Amino acid sequence: MRVSPRPWIGIAVWVGYVVIVTVVGALSGVGYNNIGDSAETLFRSAGLFLGIGAVYLVIVTTILGWWRPALFERARSRHRWPIVAPAIMALSVAIALPAVDWSRIDGGYLAGLLTLGILVGFNEELVTRGLLLTGLRAEFREVWVWLTTSALFGLMHATNIISGAPVAQTLQQVVLAFLGGTAFYITRRVTGSLIWAMALHGLWDFTTFATGHGTVGPSFGLFLGVGGEVLALVVVWWTFANAERRTVATEAQ
């Protein structure tokens, strides 16, 4: 690694990303509740700020030389069974997607959904459970790494208020994002790779927007997924077993 990991570096990268997506999102002129209205709003808002955010993260990760520790675990969790929580989320996606009325989703909107899913999964996982996690592991125990990355992942969604999201709805989203972040953390710890967390995260957001645009009424599948997120909070403790302390600092030597 070109730069030795430090907590302040991971936090600074996170702050930089949040500022970029918040400012670009505000400048797009598309309110939060209107992002999924059409293919045009998807690309003009989410596609734009997520695209710029992705470029920022690729440049920063390359300069720091943190690609490997950001994407891969040096030592996986000794307990593998906690993967059941994110597996329930994956199952919920499999249930929800067939229920979507795909006749309501044209080619342009589908392209927007795919772009959003890929960029959300890549960006938000890399910045929190990738770069932020790498920085924090240099000095903190794994339980604090999980708690901080999940809390800041939830907190970054609070900026939706700036784009017009209702406060009560946003607070609920922050809590659910914390729980979802825990499930994505478990995915990384158990599989040994952030790539699987990126895939699950991207599929989850893709499905959320697809069901919101192409179904009438709430989707049972996504309700099941929320159950998986809650379960993640219960089982995450077992993933700390065999978690190496200050792993990244050791790798940098």
N, C-alpha and C positions, 0 to 999 in steps of 0.2 A: 504494500500500500504506500502511495506517495505521501499521504498525510496520516499521522497516527490518530486513531479515533479518540474523540473527546465528547462528553455529553453536550457541551455548548455548541459544538459544530453540528451535531444532529438536530438540536433545537433550532439553530439558526437556519438550517436548510428547510426545516418544517415551516418556520415563520415566513421565509422567503416564498415558499410555494403558496401558502395561504394568502399572502398579500397579492401575488400575481393572479391567482384564479379569482379572488374577490374583486380586484380592480378591473380586470378584463371583463369579468362577468357583468359588473355594473355598467361598464361602458358599452356593452352589447345592446343595451336598451330592452332586453327581454327579461320580464319579471320571473321570479322563481316558479310561480304557479303556472307560467305559460311556456316553460321550456319544452314540454312534451306535446305542445299543441299541433305541431306540424314538422315536416322534415326541415323546413326553412328555419324554424326557431331552434330546432335541435342543433343544426350546424352553426347558426349565427351566435348561439350562446355557448352551450356545452362543448360543441366541437371546437370552437375558437379558444376558449380559456383552457380546456383540457389539452389541446394541441400545443399551445404555448407552454403550458406547465410541463408537458412531456419533454419538450426541447430543453427547458431549464434543468430538469432532473437528470437527463442524459449527460448534459455538459458538466454539471456539478459532480455526478458520480464518477465520471471519467477523470476529472481533475483531481478528485480525492483519491482515486484508485480503489474505491470500495466495492466494486462490482461483486466480487466473490463473497465477502462476508455479508453483503446486503442480500444476496440471492440464495445463499446456501448455509445450512447449519454445519458447524464443525462436529457437533455431537447431537444426534437426535434424542428425543425423549425416550427414556427407558420404557415407559408405559405407552403402549400404542392404542389401547382401547378408547381413550378420550376422543379419537377421531370420529366417534359415533355422533358427536354434536354437529360438526360441520357436514357429516354425511346426511344428517336429517335435513340440513339446509339444501344440500344437493338433491335429495329426494323431493323436497318441496318444489324445486325448480322443475323437476321432471313431471310433477303432477300439474303444475300451473301452466306450463307452456302449451300442452295440447288443448287446454281450455280456452286459449286465446282465439278470438274470431279473426283469423288472419286475413279475411276479406276486407277488413277495415284498415289493414296496413299495406300500403303500396310499396313499390320498390325503393322510392326515395326515403320513405320513413324507415324502412328496414335497414337501409344503408346508414342512416343516422343512428339507429339503435345499436348496430354493430360497432360503429365508431365510438359511441358513448361507452358501451360495455368494455371494449378493449382498452380505451384510454383510462377509464375509471379504475379498472382492475390494475393496470400497470402503474399509473400515477400514485394512487392513494396507498397501495401496498408498498411501493418502493420508498415513498417519502416517510411512512410511519413504521411499518414492520420490516423495512429495509435499512434506510439510512439513519433514521432516528434510533432504531434498535441497535444498530452498529455502534453509534456514538455512546449510547447509554451503557452498553455492555462493558465499556472500557473501565467503568468505575462502580457500577451498581449490581446488586444481586438480581437474579432473574425475576423474582417476584415483582420487583420495582420496575424492571424493564417492561414486563407485561402490563402492569398497572398504568405506567406513564404512556406507553404507546397507545393503549386502548383509550385512555382518557383524552389524549390529544387528538386521536382519531375522531372521537365523539365531538370534542370541542370545535374542530374545524368545520363541522356542519352548522355551528351556531351562526356563522357568517351569512347563512341563507336569509337571515332577518334583514340584512342590508338590501337584498334583492326582492324584498316584499313578502317573505314567508311569514305567516302568523306566528307570534311568539310561542303560544301553547303547542302548536304543531311542531315548531322547531325544537323545543325542549324535549318533546317526545322523541324526535328524530335523534337528538344527541344521545339520549339514553339507549335507544335501539342500536345506534352506531357503536356505542361502547360495548354492548353485548355482541354485536356482529364482529367487531374488532377482536374480541376475545376468541371467537370461533376461528377467525382467520389466523390468529396467533397460534392456536392449537394446530391448525393445518400445517403451518410452517414447522413447528416443533416436531410433529409426529412424522411428516413426510420427509423432512430434511431440506425442503426447498420452498422458497417464497413463490415460485412459479405456480404451484398448485393453489396457493392462496389467491394469487392474481386471477387465475381462471375462475375460481368459485366466486370471488368478489365481482368480476365482470359479468358472469352469468346471472348473479343475483340482481344487479342493477338493470341489466338487459330485460330480465323477466318482470321486474317491478314496473318499468316504463311500458313494456309490451302489454301487460295485463291492464294497466291503467288506461291505455289507448284502445285496446282491442277487445275488452270484455265489458259486460254489464254487471255491476256489482262487485263485491270483494272476492278475491280468489282464496279458496280453502288452502291451496298449496302454500301460499305465502304465510298464512296463519300458522301452518305447520312449521315453516321455517323459523318463525319467531320463537316457537317452542324450542327449536334446536339452539337458537341464540341464548335463551335462558339456561338451557342445560349446559352450555359451554361455560357459563360462570361457575357452575357447580363442579365440573370435572377438570377445569384448567389447572387446579392445584396439583394434580398428578403429573402434569407435564414438566413441573419444575424438578422432579426427580432426575438426577444425572445431568442437570443443566450445568454447564461449565461456567464458573465465575470468571468474569473479565476475559472471556474467550478471545475477543478481538485484539485486546492489548497483547496477549500472548502471541497471536499470529503475526503481529506487527514487529515483533522482536527479531 
